[in-house]
């Protein structure tokens, strides 16, 4: 990891409260908490991710919210569950962990990509403890297959240059639309995240029941997409129409000239939307 990125991460970590909560089967789940006022936002990272998916948002959002950011089981510094769970079991594990972490707190779920699927299933088990659901880069709209772009293996490299080239490519075809936003920080965060993954997120969401699960949610729902999110096979406008047809009251927000990892690529616009949703 580049020294500059390491210093930025360590500086941010100094301001958080780090808690490790054991799940019912003894799996340690890492939670990091920033902020001491305002509504609680549970920020769920994407596949092959960690709390670092929210790196560009934490300082700004923690001024107005209490941020609770887990490394979900099998990612980052959290242990993997003993057996590969279905989506409901995985979601229930997080709900139970939050009940131990903050037994009397009501929270809002903000889930990115893989985290949007997890968050949608969590509402079923959390009930009245959840006020609102916000989905980021949600691509399980039910009218299209999820097809990953062709990625390069970062494991089959011989040196740092090849590693960075593979990670840059993967970010460009999957995560970030504008090439100038794929900087050393993005590449370093992506490298940390992918190397810390102990499970495949696609194996967990294979048991999804979406968007049917969303139809059962009696809470306000917002969706935020990047205009050029490549995971939306039929495009962002098709996804917006599809989700509006399914859930007439859903609020859709589109950030122009941005890709899938929108909270990193366009943090100011993203943070502004989040604050507008919750205030």
C-alpha positions in Angstrom: 0.0 0.0 0.0 1.3 3.5 -0.8 2.4 5.5 2.2 0.0 8.4 1.4 -3.0 6.1 1.4 -1.9 4.3 4.5 -1.6 7.7 6.3 -5.1 8.7 5.1 -6.6 5.5 6.3 -4.9 5.7 9.7 -6.0 9.3 10.2 -9.6 8.4 9.5 -9.4 5.3 11.8 -8.2 7.5 14.7 -11.6 9.2 14.8 -13.8 6.1 14.9 -15.0 3.8 17.7 -14.1 0.3 16.6 -16.2 -2.5 18.0 -16.0 -6.3 17.4 -19.3 -8.1 18.0 -19.6 -11.9 17.9 -22.4 -13.3 15.9 -24.6 -16.1 17.4 -22.3 -18.7 16.1 -19.2 -16.9 17.4 -18.1 -15.2 14.2 -16.4 -11.8 14.9 -18.0 -8.9 13.0 -16.1 -5.6 12.9 -18.1 -2.4 13.2 -16.7 1.1 12.9 -18.6 4.1 14.2 -18.2 7.8 13.3 -20.2 10.8 14.5 -22.0 11.5 17.7 -25.3 13.2 16.6 -28.1 12.9 14.2 -29.9 9.9 12.6 -28.0 6.6 12.6 -27.0 5.5 9.1 -25.9 1.8 8.7 -23.6 1.9 5.6 -23.3 -1.5 3.9 -20.4 -1.9 1.5 -20.4 -3.7 -1.8 -19.1 -7.0 -3.0 -15.4 -7.6 -2.3 -15.5 -4.5 -0.2 -15.2 -3.2 3.3 -15.8 0.0 5.2 -13.4 1.6 2.7 -16.1 1.7 0.1 -17.3 4.8 2.1 -13.9 6.4 2.4 -14.8 9.6 0.6 -18.0 10.1 2.5 -17.2 9.5 6.2 -15.9 12.9 7.1 -18.7 14.9 5.6 -21.6 12.6 6.6 -20.4 12.1 10.2 -21.0 15.9 10.7 -24.7 15.2 10.5 -25.1 11.5 11.1 -23.9 8.7 13.3 -22.4 6.3 10.9 -22.2 2.6 11.7 -20.1 0.8 9.1 -19.5 -2.9 9.3 -17.1 -5.1 7.4 -19.8 -7.6 6.7 -19.0 -11.3 7.5 -16.3 -12.6 5.2 -15.0 -9.2 4.2 -12.4 -6.8 5.5 -11.4 -7.5 9.0 -14.5 -9.6 9.8 -14.4 -13.3 9.9 -16.3 -15.5 7.5 -19.4 -17.4 8.8 -18.7 -21.2 9.3 -20.8 -22.1 6.3 -21.8 -20.1 3.2 -25.1 -18.6 4.1 -28.2 -17.7 2.1 -29.1 -14.1 1.8 -31.7 -14.3 4.6 -29.3 -16.0 7.0 -26.6 -13.4 6.2 -29.0 -10.5 6.7 -30.3 -12.0 10.0 -26.7 -12.3 11.2 -26.2 -8.6 10.7 -29.5 -7.6 12.3 -28.6 -9.7 15.4 -25.2 -8.2 15.5 -26.6 -4.7 15.5 -29.0 -5.6 18.3 -26.0 -6.5 20.4 -24.1 -3.4 19.3 -26.9 -0.9 19.9 -29.9 -2.6 21.5 -32.1 0.4 21.7 -31.2 2.3 18.5 -33.4 2.8 15.5 -31.3 3.1 12.2 -31.6 3.7 8.5 -30.0 1.3 6.0 -27.9 2.6 3.1 -26.6 -0.3 1.1 -24.2 -0.2 -1.9 -24.5 -2.9 -4.6 -24.1 -6.2 -2.7 -25.0 -4.2 0.4 -28.3 -3.1 -1.2 -29.4 -6.7 -1.5 -28.3 -7.4 2.1 -30.1 -4.3 3.3 -33.3 -5.2 1.5 -33.4 -8.5 3.3 -32.4 -7.0 6.7 -35.6 -4.9 6.8 -37.6 -8.2 7.0 -35.9 -9.1 10.3 -35.2 -5.7 11.8 -38.9 -4.5 11.6 -39.5 -1.2 13.3 -35.8 -0.7 14.1 -35.4 0.4 10.5 -36.8 3.8 9.5 -35.8 4.1 5.9 -33.9 2.1 3.1 -31.6 3.7 0.6 -30.2 1.5 -2.2 -27.0 2.5 -4.0 -26.1 1.0 -7.4 -29.0 -1.4 -7.0 -29.0 -3.8 -10.0 -31.4 -6.6 -8.9 -34.4 -5.1 -10.7 -35.8 -8.4 -11.9 -35.8 -7.6 -15.6 -32.2 -8.3 -16.5 -29.5 -10.8 -15.8 -26.6 -9.6 -13.8 -23.5 -9.9 -16.0 -20.1 -8.9 -14.7 -17.8 -7.2 -17.1 -14.7 -9.1 -18.1 -12.2 -8.6 -15.2 -8.5 -9.2 -15.0 -7.1 -11.5 -12.3 -5.2 -9.5 -9.8 -4.0 -12.7 -8.2 -2.0 -13.8 -11.3 0.5 -11.0 -11.3 4.2 -10.9 -11.0 4.9 -7.4 -9.6 3.3 -4.3 -8.3 3.0 -2.7 -11.7 1.0 -5.6 -13.0 -1.2 -5.6 -9.9 -2.0 -1.9 -10.3 -2.7 -2.4 -14.0 -5.2 -5.2 -13.2 -6.9 -3.2 -10.5 -7.1 -0.1 -12.7 -8.7 -2.1 -15.5 -11.2 -3.7 -13.1 -12.1 -0.3 -11.7 -12.6 1.1 -15.2 -14.9 -1.7 -16.5 -16.9 -2.2 -13.3 -16.8 0.6 -10.7 -15.7 4.1 -11.9 -16.8 5.8 -15.1 -14.4 8.7 -15.4 -10.8 7.6 -15.9 -9.3 10.6 -14.0 -11.1 9.4 -10.8 -9.2 6.1 -11.0 -6.3 7.5 -9.0 -3.7 5.9 -6.6 -6.2 6.1 -3.8 -8.9 4.3 -5.7 -6.4 1.6 -6.8 -5.0 1.2 -3.3 -8.5 0.9 -1.7 -9.6 -1.6 -4.3 -6.4 -3.7 -3.6 -7.1 -3.7 0.1 -10.7 -4.6 -0.4 -10.3 -7.4 -2.9 -7.4 -9.0 -0.9 -9.5 -9.0 2.3 -12.4 -10.9 0.8 -12.8 -14.4 2.1 -16.1 -15.3 0.3 -17.7 -14.5 -3.1 -20.5 -12.0 -2.7 -22.2 -13.4 -5.8 -22.5 -16.8 -4.1 -24.4 -15.2 -1.2 -26.8 -13.1 -3.3 -27.6 -16.2 -5.5 -30.4 -16.9 -3.0 -31.9 -13.4 -3.5 -35.6 -12.8 -3.6 -35.5 -9.3 -5.2 -37.3 -7.2 -6.1 -40.1 -9.2 -4.5 -38.4 -8.6 -1.1 -38.7 -4.8 -1.7 -42.5 -5.2 -2.3 -42.8 -6.3 1.3 -41.1 -3.3 2.8 -43.4 -0.7 4.3 -40.7 1.9 4.7 -39.6 4.8 2.5 -37.2 3.6 -0.2 -34.7 5.7 -2.2 -32.4 4.5 -5.0 -29.3 6.3 -6.1 -27.6 5.3 -9.4 -24.8 6.6 -11.5 -25.8 7.5 -15.0 -23.3 5.1 -16.6 -23.6 2.3 -14.1 -22.4 -0.7 -16.1 -24.2 -3.2 -13.8 -27.5 -1.9 -15.2 -27.5 -4.0 -18.4 -30.4 -2.1 -20.0 -29.3 1.3 -18.7 -30.3 3.6 -15.9 -33.5 4.9 -17.4 -34.8 1.4 -17.9 -34.0 0.6 -14.2 -35.7 3.8 -13.1 -38.9 3.0 -15.0 -38.8 -0.6 -13.8 -38.5 0.2 -10.1 -41.1 3.1 -10.4 -43.5 0.6 -11.9 -42.9 -1.9 -9.1 -42.9 0.7 -6.2 -44.7 3.8 -7.3 -43.6 5.7 -4.2 -39.9 5.0 -4.7 -37.6 8.0 -5.0 -34.9 7.7 -7.7 -31.8 9.9 -7.8 -29.4 9.8 -10.7 -25.9 11.2 -10.6 -24.8 12.2 -14.1 -21.5 11.2 -15.7 -20.7 8.7 -13.0 -20.5 4.9 -12.7 -21.3 2.2 -10.2 -19.1 3.3 -7.2 -20.8 6.7 -7.2 -20.2 7.5 -3.5 -16.4 7.4 -4.3 -16.5 8.9 -7.8 -18.8 11.9 -6.9 -18.8 12.2 -3.1 -20.0 15.8 -2.9 -23.1 15.1 -5.0 -23.7 11.8 -3.3 -23.4 13.3 0.2 -25.7 16.1 -0.8 -28.4 13.6 -1.9 -28.0 11.6 1.3 -28.4 14.7 3.5 -31.5 15.7 1.4 -33.1 12.3 1.9 -32.7 12.3 5.7 -33.2 15.9 6.5 
